[in-house]
């Protein structure tokens, strides 16, 4: 009988310990969103996107989150946000460049009202030494200089789609070629070095304007729009699971000088994450404004 009582007592004690441990673990996990699964942020191979995605990886990991960057094109990124396979996209240009994505996914993806950059510009650019070409309307009569080509970047990017619309609207006898942003930048650099003609769709903010003397062509029909603003987007239930991070993104604002210095730091570092770490360390006061609770 004593032996049976001892066994029963030990069993009850063990059950209580296991139950308390389970309850304690559940309570601790539900009280802190940093214990949830990793946050996945989509990354596009554009200079400013690489800069801000690495910046947020540094900021959030310092806060205790586990952040994974996924290199995707814009179309795949939107589909992944819709399906819930991706948490965040940090760069959506509105009202013009990414209008087609907004139209297609506005009911299944959360596009932020908040913007982090309010003075963006998009258009066709040529080197400033091409003094006789100042408007998109000058392109057809100079087709031979450019071999009838507009040098583009990632297929499926909003700006590439708008450029296709622009070719139709201006009845340009040009072909838009696609590759990647680094390949396009390389071609621009080689053309400028050799004082050759080149025309390409570009945007500001971008480090290339500090490197080369380029000018935007006038767009009388406003196909590219005027001032663009950069938003972020998340899967629809992200804010419910990560309310603090959602507030960080809403508080996020950058000036020309800040984004330019960030891009420069990332571009000149051995690895993008190292450049982002350096910039974050030098701008803690600004980071604290974004992440205040």
N, C-alpha and C positions, 0 to 999 in steps of 0.2 A: 504493500500500500504506500509506504513512504517513497519507494522508488517511482511508483506511478505518479505521485504528487509532484516529485521533483521534475519529472519529464514534462508534466502538464505546465508547471510553473515556468520552466525554461522556454517552452513553446509559446506561451502567452507573452513572456517578456520579449522574445525575439520578434513576435508579430507586432508588438507595440513599437519597437525600435524601427522596424522596416516601414511601418505606417507613418511614423513621425518624420523619418528621413525623406520619404516620398512627398509628404505634404510640404516639408520645408523646402525641398528642391523646387517644387511647383510654384510656391509662393515667391521665391527669389527670382525665378525666371520670368514670371509674369510682371514683376515690379520694374524690370529694366529692359528696355528695348535693345540694348547692346548685346543681350544674350540670344537674340534671334539669329536666324540664318544670315549668311553674308548678303550684302547689298551689291547687286550687279549693275554697273553703269556702262552704257554703250559708248564706244569710242569710234570716231571717224578719223581717217588719216589726213586731217587738216591741221595746220599749225596751231590755230587757236583752240581747236577741240582737244588735241593732245595736251595742250597746256592746262586747260581748265579741268579735264578729267583727272589728270595726275594731281592737280592742286587739291581737288576734292577728296581724292584717295588719301592724300597726306592728312588733310584736316579731319576727316571722319575716322581714320585709324588712330589718330591721336586722341580721339574721343572714345575709343574702345570698340569701334565697329570693324567688321571684317569686310573689306571692299575688293571686288573683283572687276577688272576692266575687260570688256569684250569688244574686240575690233570688228565692226560691222559696217555695212553700207546703210544709207538712210532708209531705204525701203525695207530691208530686213529688220532694222531696228524698230520701225513702227509696228511691224507684224509681231515682233517679239514682245513689245509692250502690250499689245492687244491680247496676246495669248497668256501673258503673265510670266513668260520665260526671261524677261528682262525687267528690271525695276525702274531705271531712270535713263533718260536721254537729256543731256545738258544743253543742247543747241538746236532750237527751232526758230527759224527766221520768218517773221511775219510783219506786215500783212501779205507780202507778195511771194517771196522765194519758196516757202513751204506751204503755200495755200492749198495745194492739191492734197497734201498729207492731212492737213487740218480738216478739209472737206470729207475725206475718206474715213478718218479715224476719230472724229470729234465725239462720237457716241461711245467709243470703246477704249479710248485713251484719255488720260487727264492732261490737257494742255494748260499750263499755268497762265493766270492773269498777270502774275508778277514777271518783270523783265530784269535781266541782269546787265544788259548793255543797250542803251537807247539811241545810239548815234551811228548805227551801221549803214554801210552803203555798198551797193552792188552795181556792176556795170561792165561794159567792155573797156579794156585798157589797151593803150599802145605806148611805146616809148616816147618821151617828150621830144626827141629829135625828129619825130615825124610831124613837122610843123604844119603841113598842109592837111592833116587829117585830125579833125577836132570833133566830128559828129558821126554817129552811126550812118547818117545819110551820105557821108563821104566814102563809104566802103565800096559800093558797087563800081564806081568809076576808078577805083584803085585795086580792083580784084587781082590783077596780075602781080602786083607787088606782094600780095599775101598768098599767092597760089590758090586763091579761092578757099582758104581754110581759116577757121577760127579754132584755135588750139584750146581744147577743153580738159576736163579732169574726170572725176568719178561719174560713170553713167548712173542715172537714177537720182543724183543730187538735185535738190529743188532748183538751184541756179542753172543747172544744165537743162532742165525742163523749160524754164523761163527763157533761156537762150534759144531753144528750138522754136518757141512761140515768137520770139523777137525776129528770127530769120524769116518767118512767114509774114509777120506784120509789116516788116520793112521790105519784103520781097527781095531779100538778099540772095545773090547767086553764090552762096557760100555753103560749105559743109562743116558741121561741127564735129571735130574729132574728140574721142574720149580716151582717157588713160587713167592717170591718178594725179593728185595735187603735186607730189614731189616731181613726177615726170614733167608736168606742165611748167613748174617753176624752173626746172633745169633747162627746158627749151627757151623760156623767157630770158634766163641768164645768158645762155649762149648767143641768142639773138642780139641782146644789148651789148655784149662784149664785142661782137662783130659789126655793130651798127646796122643790123638787118631789120626789115619789117617783121612785125609779129602783132597779132591781135588775140586777146584771150579774155574770158570772163573772170573777173576777180572781185574781191570784196575787202572792205575795211571794217574792223581792224585786221591787219596782216603785216607781218614783219617785212615783206618784200618791198613795201613803199619806202622803207628806210635804207634798203640795200640798192635799189635801182630807181632812176628817175622815170616814173610812169605817170600817165594821166588818164582819167576817165573820159570816154567819149560822151558828148552830149546825147541825150536820149529824149528827143522832142515828143515822142509818143508815150513816154513814161511807162514803157513795158516793164522795166525793172522796178518801177515804183519810185518813191522818194526815199525818205529815211526809213530804214528797217530797224526793228527791235528784236532782240534775241530773248526767247523764252526757254523754259525747260518743260519736259513732259515726263509723266510717270505712269505706271500701270494704275488702274482705277482705284485699287484698295491700298496703295502704298501709304497714303497719309494716315490711314487707320492703324497700320502696323508700325509706322515710324513717324509719329507726330513731331518729334523734335527735329529730325532731319528735314522734314517737310518745311518746318519753320525756318531752318537754316537757309534752305534754297530760296524761300520767299524774301528773306532779308538780304540776299546776295545782290550787290550792285558794284559795277566796276567802271572806272573812267578810262579814257584813251590812254593816259599815262600808266595806269595800273595794269591794264591788259597788255600794253606794249612791253612793259618791264617783265611781266610774267612770261610772255612768249619768248622774249630775248633770253631770260634765265633758263628756260626749258630747252631752247634751241642750242644754246652754247654749252650745256652740261654733257657729261659723258653718257648719262642716262636721263631720260625725261623726268623720272621720279626724283632724281637728285637735284635737278634744277627747280622742281616744284618745292621740294623741301627747303631749299635755300630761300626761295621767294616767300614762302609761308613764315619762315623764321624771322625774316626781315619786315614782315607786315602783320605782326601779331595784333596790333591795335585794331586794324581793319578786320581781321579774322574774328576778333572778339565781338565786334559789332554784329557780324553775321550770325554768330553762334550764341548770342546772349539768351539767357533763359529766364 
